Structure formats: structure tokens, C-alpha cells
Amino acid sequence: MLYSKLSNILNDINSVLVPTVCFGCNAHLIRGEEHLCTVCRNQLPLTDYTFNDENAVDRIFYGRIAIKKASSFLFFTENGIVQQLIHHLKYKNQEQIGAFLGDWYGQILKENHFLTTIDAVVPVPLHNKKLKKRGYNQVTLFAKKLAQHLNTEYIDHVLIKTANTKTQTKKSRISRLQNNKALYTLSDPALLKNKNVLLVDDVITSGATMEICAKAILKAEGVKIYITSMAVVPQFQ
């Protein structure tokens, strides 16, 4: 009890000396708040998509790649809270945001008994040069938390990015596919043989990156692919 009180006092002192702020609105966080203030957390645009019913993420991949099911945790909109979170995650050394979102989403998946047959969680990889420059893959902790809640294996060495490409979010899907042939490959297809794989990324926009990754994973015999992400760009925008 005494230790707990001292710990709270020290945390309060530290928050005054080095205040932590909300990544959504820059307000100072109070005790019990993590990464987002209560207001911003309540305003996060959860998709409420499930892995049981058809949704807009499924429709992104119709006719493009043979996957079992797709979903996403949040809606990504320009200048929104989710964009702020992912910007800090990717470019401001706030890797713990991935764990924060993964723990939240993982609990939802677990409580609703979604994805109970997943054998392996695989993150979309970075090229080694970009990984070395950034210091971490922004998807790693998110994917690890999902694997933890789904009580399954996390595998980050089987899907490999073969070229260090610049961001291509503004290019058309066809152009991206033409420019990224063999951009991803499997280090050992046998590792995913006959497995149900959950492929994880940060943001799904056109779906081109996930499509290329899924095509690489389908080189493994008997593999079945499920797709999810931290966020998805609404397709009506």
C-alpha cells in the first residue's frame, strides 16, 4: 500500500516536471490516461467491423486476392485523431502506441471470440534499411498484442520485403502493383504450410500492399489468409 502511494506521488511529480500530453489534442494527461485523454479516446472512430459479417474492408479485396476475411480497428481520416496517433507511432518514436492499440483491439477480438482458429500472426515487414533507420517496425507491437490475445504464434521473419521503396500512397493500385512485383517474398514457405495466417498492417488505403503481401504468403501450401489493420481509409472518401 505504501509503495503504491509513493509510486503515485512520484508519477504525479514526474507528470508536472515532464508533462505527458494527449496525442490527439495535446492536452495534459491526468492519472489513469495513456496516450489519449478520455475525451479523445471516446471520440476514436472504431469501425465496429467484425470477422463474422461482410464489411467494407472485405469489399476492398473482392476479385483481387483469395482471402478468408478482412477487417480493421479504426477509421483513418485526414487530420483526425487516428492520423495523429499513427503519425506519432511512425515518425515520433512513440512505438508504445502500437501496443496500446493492439491491446485494445486484441481484447475486443478475444471477448467476441473472433479469429479463434488463427495459427500465426504475421506483420507487414519493413525493408532492413528502413527498419535500421527508424529503429522499429511500427506494426510489431500491435501485431504482438493481437497474437497474445489470440493465444497464437507471432512470426516476423517469414515475410520479407526485398526492396527499399519510397511511400506510394498517392499512386494508383495498378501502378503500385506494376512497380512492386516480387516486392515481398517468403523466407521459408514451409513455416506457414496449412496455417491460418492473420496478416497485419498499420493503415489500409487501396489495399495494394496487403494484396502483394497476401500473394507472397499464398506461395505456402494450404495457407489461409485473414487480414486486419490498425486503421482503414473509408472507401467513400
C-alpha positions, 0 to 999 in steps of 0.5 A: 500500500505504501509503495503504491502511494509513493509510486503515485506521488512520484508519477504525479511529480514526474507528470508536472516536471515532464508533462505527458500530453494527449496525442490527439489534442495535446492536452495534459494527461491526468492519472489513469490516461495513456496516450489519449485523454478520455475525451479523445479516446471516446471520440476514436472512430472504431469501425465496429467491423467484425470477422463474422459479417461482410464489411467494407474492408472485405469489399476492398479485396473482392476479385483481387486476392483469395482471402478468408476475411478482412477487417480493421480497428479504426477509421483513418481520416485526414487530420483526425485523431487516428492520423495523429496517433499513427503519425506519432507511432511512425515518425515520433518514436512513440512505438508504445502506441502500437501496443496500446492499440493492439491491446485494445483491439486484441481484447475486443477480438478475444471477448467476441471470440473472433479469429479463434482458429488463427495459427500465426500472426504475421506483420507487414515487414519493413525493408532492413534499411528502413527498419535500421533507420527508424529503429522499429517496425511500427506494426510489431507491437500491435501485431504482438498484442493481437497474437497474445490475445489470440493465444497464437504464434507471432512470426516476423521473419517469414515475410520479407520485403526485398526492396527499399521503396519510397511511400506510394500512397498517392499512386494508383493500385495498378501502378503500385502493383506494376512497380512492386512485383516480387516486392515481398517474398517468403523466407521459408514457405514451409513455416506457414504450410496449412496455417491460418495466417492473420496478416497485419498492417498499420493503415489500409488505403487501396489495399495494394500492399496487403494484396502483394503481401497476401500473394507472397504468403499464398506461395505456402501450401494450404495457407489461409489468409485473414487480414486486419489493420490498425486503421482503414481509409473509408472507401467513400472518401 
